[in-house]
Structure formats: structure tokens, C-alpha cells
Amino acid sequence: MKNFFKIFFASLLAFVIGSLLCMFIFLGIIGAMLSFADTEETVIVKPNSVLRIMLDKPVGERGGAVMPNLNLFGSLSFDSNIGLNDLVKGISHAATDPDIRMIYMDLSTLQIGAGHLEELRNAVLHFKDSGKPIIVYGDNLSQGAYYLASVADKIYLNPFGSLSLQGVRSEIMFYKRLLEKLQVDMQIIRHGKYKSAVEPFMLDQMSPENREQNLSFLNSIWHHWLAGIAKARGLDVKKLQEMTDNGLFTMMGLSSDALSAGLVDGLMYKDELLDELVKLTGEKRERDIKMVDIVSYSKVVKPTLKAKDKIAVIYADGEITMGKGEDGITAWNYANILRNVRSDSSVKAVVFRVNSPGGSAQASEIIARELALVKEVKPVVVSMGNYAASGGYWISMPSNIVITNSTCLTGSIGVFGIIPNMEKGLKNHLGITVDVAKSAQSADFPSGFRALSNREKEISQASVENIYAEFVKKVAESRNIDVQRVDDLGQGRVWTGLQAIENNLADLLGGLTDAIDAAAKLAGLDNYRLKELPAQKDMYTQLMAMFKNAMINANSNSIGQTYRVLAKQLDLLQESQVLARIPFDVEIY
């Protein structure tokens, strides 16, 4: 037996050492690939160039990094990340660049949030003021893609393609019946009748309040889109709504209907579109067209490095959590960033770019506290992205000006907590029981293996009520609104950016560029440069994160969407803190 264990552990040790060696060799190879991928070619923009914009990869807040992409059932590839900041910067620069003749957008695929889409569309509208042509093509055009495309001078659709314009929707998956079958009791503590993040665990359909708020912000987005399309295309809003209600434009619709309705200017195959570009550029052949991609072009736009004064642009992107990690918005990491900015005398103003559905209430308060200290010594302007809701709104409050876009989801002033009790389910379905020895009655509170006592329910509810009261108080003070009015606007209710301005929860409509201009004006700056924070991860760090988070690449809409929804809910159930988070994640189709 002694020899057996000796051989076993020796073999195990050899296996571990061998595995480590293989891993280091593999990482060395990947490192070489990353070094190769990081080598940037000099981008040369020739006269009479066409700026090409394709949004076939997800658009994030920031670009500029080469991202490793691992598909467990495919291969390792390196993709240039598309950042909204790069898109807007490139389009703005192209408007005055004599070498850029026109913009050509292929919107056959679109992966961008509603708030980011609004900022991108506004940037294209500003480009249009230059008088340079904007041409759009799509094999198919989703309604988000068409909203963006509508500002173009010409829109061309594939003859066998379709144009979708059928209204926006919000779909919520409910788990009450599943949990009943599993005999899992979801013990829910919340404040806010609209704080519906907990509803999937306690109902099998939307509550009247949740349906009310969904219809409210969806209609706000939809009517804004319709008005924008109608204005850009010279159409009547009522007629457009009528065609939508009749189901005329869906992904199963006919391209000829889109043409006859005046939504597009022509039906073309891709080769015909390229022939059209040849005519517009005055070139002789397709291969003579000088195309420059927007991601590459944005690298041509060099920052002003001579200016001594700086405006710090701090990107707060993702879930708000405690800790000091670099994924999402972590309390320690962002507190340190804000402290450093506060003490940096060369930074004259701060733009806090918030793109967050919220998260930990405690982490939100830690970050808000540090931002408030920054505001005491230099101007702070908040710029909202796709979301700035609940905890995302909490960290937006200590600011001089709050700038949002029309379709941003914000507000959601409310808090909740969930403590699952899996005692019966584990016992009856798996035969698992849990026993505990404890020195005090509350030593195992909270526990996922027993029901809360009445006293524990009272304590939990009191904690939620206290945090909600503090949330409302802070909003009232920062926005100079009566506490009762904030409570009426709160209750967990979600508002669009347009609605937020109407209710004095935000100040102005605009994007990141407008926020930077506002910060410069508040600080009295004419000449400055931007300092973007947090510092972007190097590719080796990204690679480690990729291995840590590598999952099935969900290209299938049905499986992938379901997986993402369930993954979000599982993350929610693992939280032991009181949360200030938007009730759902919204994707505009």
C-alpha cells in the first residue's frame, strides 16, 4: 500500500509539472502571437478616401485594444475592439478632413446598445453638416440599424433583404414555477413597487407596475426613434406608425415595400452598390476606391499632447461591485482612481462616463463619496451611456452637470435583496441535509439552507428601508428636489434620458463629447488634453481574463440569449449584499 501511494503521488506530481510546462509553452506561443497582433501598421489616408463604418462587432465604451477571442469549439483570434469613443472621434475628425470624401456604412449587422446608438447617430448627423455624402447599405436592416441609417443621403437595401420597423419590446423570463418544483423558497426584501428585479422569482408574469414602467420607457424610445426617422426621411410620423401597426415591415417583409414606402432609396446587390461608390468617388474601377476603416482611421486622430492642463475622462463601465478587481466597476479600484485624480494638479476637470445597470449599494456609496470629494476641488460632469440606473445613478449624483442621451435607461431609485432557502429542495430532490452548530442565534444569518426568522426578516427589511431612505435623501440634495418628489420618482422606476430631464433627474441631452465640452467650459479651459482612465489592460492581462471567463461562444440567438439571461440571474442569487440595480438588461432589436 505504501508503494501504491508513493507511485500515485509521484505520478500526480509529474502530471502537474507536465501540465504547467505545457501551459507555459502555450502561453509563450500566445505571447508571441500577441506581440505580432500588437504591431500596428501606419494608417495612411489618401485623398478622395471613403470612410467605411461596419458595426459587425459589439460596440463598447472604449476601443484601442486588440482583444483575444477564444471559442472553445473553434479557434483563437484577435479582434480590434470597437469603441464608441473611437467611432465618434473618427467621424468628427472626418468632417473636416479634406482627404475624406464621404462615409459609407454597411449596417447589415449591428451590435450596439440604444444609448450608444443615439450618440453615434448624432455624430453622423454632425458629419452631415459638412456636406459630404453618407451612403448606407444593408443586406438586411434591423430597426436600430435603420434608425441610424435614416440620417444618410442614400439608403440601399439588398433586393432579397428586409427592413424591420415593428416596435421595441422587453421580454422577461420568470422562474416562479421552476422554483416551486425545485422547492426553493425565494425570500425577498425590497423597497420600490417598480423594483422588479425580484419579480422573476415571485411571479409568473409582469406586475401591473412593472408593465407600466416597461411600456413607459419603451414608448419613449420608440416615439423618439419614429420622430427621428420621420424628420430625416421627410415622412409623416402618423403614417409611419400606421405602417408599423399593420406589420408591414418585419424581417419577413418585402424589400419592395420598403422602397415604395420611401424608407429606402434603391434596391441593390453589393456589387451594384460598389459600382455606385465608383461613380460617387469619380474613380474608374472598384479596386481604385480608397477605403479606410473607421477603427483604423480613429488612430490617425492624434491627441493634443502639448497642452499641460488635462480633463480626466473616467469610464465606469459594467456592474458595480465591492473589491479591487478590474472587471466592471469595483469600489476599491475606482476609489483609488478618483483619489489620484483629485490630487493631480494637472487635471482641471473630470468627466465621469457612467455605463452601468448598478449593483452593490455599498460599493456605489464608496464611489459616490470619492466623486463628491473630487467635486469639492474641481468640476465634475457626468455623461450617461446605455445605462446609468440604480447604483449607476447613485454614482452619478455628485456632479455639477448630468448629461444623458435620449434613450439611456436611468433612475431606478430603489434597492432589494434576495436570500434563497434551498432546504426543502436539497432534502427532497437530492437527499442533502444541512445541520449547523452555532454560538449565537444569528451566527448563520443569512443562510441559504433555512428560512428566515421573523426577527431576521425585520432586520433585513430595516436595512433595505434605510438604504432606500439614504438613496432618496442623496438624490434630493444633489438634484435640489423635495424628498417626497424623489420618492414619487423613485420606487425603483426606470426612466429614459428624455424622461429623466423632464423630471429633473438629469440636466442636458448629449453625449461624451458634449460632456467634455461642458467640463472644459466649467474649468475655463481653451487648450487641454484628455487623460482616459482606468488605464487599459495590456493584452497579456486580457489573455488571462479570457481563460478565466472562457465559455461557449453563444452565436445561436436562442441558446445564447437564454444562457446570458440565466447567467445574470445566477450572479444575482450569489449576491449577499443589498443591491441597487436596474431590474433587467434591455436589448433593442
BELDAMO-V157585 format. One record per helix or strand. SS is the DSSP state (a for helix, b for strand). FROM is the first residue (numbers start at 1). TO is the last residue. Records with the same first field share a line. If there is no record, write none. Layout:
SS = FROM-TO, FROM-TO
This chain:
a = 2-37, 84-96, 114-128, 143-149, 176-182, 196-202, 208-233, 237-245, 255-260, 270-281, 286-288, 294-298, 331-343, 361-375, 391-394, 423-430, 454-479, 483-489, 497-502, 512-523, 539-549, 557-573
b = 49-55, 59-60, 66-70, 76-80, 82-83, 100-110, 133-138, 141-141, 154-157, 163-163, 185-191, 266-267, 291-293, 310-317, 320-321, 329-330, 347-356, 358-360, 379-389, 401-404, 409-411, 415-421, 494-496, 508-509, 529-533, 579-581
